[in-house]
């Protein structure tokens, strides 16, 4: 009976809920958040991310770029969270099954993870594209006064960045 309780505790720390049932209550107890996500992956978004075409109608180009940068940063944070949950699960398994020869390397890995968590290279590339576009928009803003013209010129690049973010999400789920 005690072993079953341990399996439930450590199994619930997996990024994918391995406890057998995908109830939202159990997921909430593990993460402290309320998720409607039944798959347990954490890749679906709670809120709706407006397409760039809609955002550009309401906001300026720098505001849309900030929105896209925030989307990328959110994905990086979600990756860090999922990675840390996997690390905790692995450490829990080492402790549970008393695999002592692995405990020291895993402990050293934690220090490395906490000091330099590697972001996915595709997200880093998207962030660099956003930064380059922000720099270009600053230069254009100094030269041009027509905001609508700036929006129309920036729209294809913004849509490309949005497409890259979606492609990154699809590759991550595979």
N, C-alpha and C positions, 0 to 999 in steps of 0.2 A: 504494500500500500504506500509506503514512504517513497519507493522508487517511482510509482505512478505520479505522485505529487511533484517530484523533481523533474520528471519528463515534461509535465505540463508547464512548470516554471521555465525551464530552459528552452523547451520547444516554442514557447510564446515569444521568446526573444529573437527568433529568426525573422528576417525581413519578410519572408512568406510565412504566414501563420501555419505552423505544422501541427498544431494541436488537434486537427481533424475537422473542427467546425470553424466556419468563417464568420462567427457572430460579431457584430459591431461592438457589443458590450465587452467581449474579451479583448478585442483590438484596442478599445478605448482604455481598458485597464492596463495594458502594456505600454501604450504610447502617451497616455494622458490627454489624448485628443479624440474628438468624435469624428470618425471616418465613415462615409457612406461607401467606401471602396471595399467591395466584397472580395476582390482578388487578393488583397493583402500586399500588393506590390508598392503602393504609395506613389505611383506615377500619374494617376488620374488627379485632376485638379478639383478642389471644392468649388471655387468660383469660376465664372466664365471668363476666359481670356478673349477679349474683343479682337477681331481681326484688325490688321493695320489699316485697311480701307475705312473702317468705322472710326478708329482712333484719330486718323489724320483729319477727319471732318470736324472733330471736337477739339483737338489739341494742336499745338505747334509741333514742328519737327523735333526740337530738342526734348519736348515732353514725351513724344512717342518713343524716341531713342532711350530715354530714361526708363520708360515702361518696359521696353524690350530688354534693357540691361537688368532690370529687376527680375524679369522672368528667368533670365539665365542664372542670376545669383540664387534665385529660389531653387532652381534645379540642382545647383552645386550644393546648397545646404541640404536638400533632400538626399543627395548621394552620400554626403557625409553622415547623415543620420542613419541611413540604411547600412553603410559600412561599419559604423560604430555598433549598431545592433548585431551585425554578423560577428564582429570581434567579441562582443560580450557573450554571444552564444558559444563561440569557439572556446573562450576562456572558461565558461561554465561547463562545457563538455570535458575540458582538461581536468577541472577540479572534480567533477562528478565521477569520472572514470579513473581518477588518480593516475593520470599520465604525466608523471612528474618531470620527465626529461623534456617535455614541451613547454613547461610553465615559464622557464627563464627566457627562451627566445620570444615567446608570446608577450611577456612583460616588456622586453626591450622594444618590441614592435609597437607597443602602445605609445611609448615616448616618441618614437618616430612619427607615428600617426598624428599625435597631438601637436607636434611642432610643425610638420609640413604635410598637410593632407593634399595629395595630388588631385587636382581637378581633372576631369576628363578633357582630353586634348581638343575634342570637337567643341566643347563649350568654351575653352580658352580661345580657340580660333574665332568663334562667334563674338566673344567679348572684344577681341582685337578689331574685328570688323566694325563693331559698334563704336569703339573709340575713334577709329579712323574716320568714320562718318560724322561723328560729333565734331571732330577737328575741321572737316570740310564744311560743315554747316556753320560753324563759327566764322570761317572766312567768307562764306557766301552771305551771311547775315550782315557783315560789315559793308559788302559791296551792293547788295540788293535791298530794296525796301518793300517789295511786293511779297507778302507772306504766302498768298495763294500760288504764286509762281514757284516759290521755294518748295511748297508742299508737293506740287505736281512733279517737280524735278526729283524730289527725294523718294517719291512713292515706289518706284521700281526697286531701289536699293533696300528700302524698308521691307518690302514684300519678300525680297531675297533673304533677308535676315530672318524674317518670320518663318519662311520655308525651311531654312537651315535649322531653326529651333525645333520645328515639327519633325524634321528628318532625324535629328538627334534623339528625340523622344522615341520615335519608332525603332531606331536601332538599339536603343537602350532596353526596350521591352523584349526584343528578340532573344 
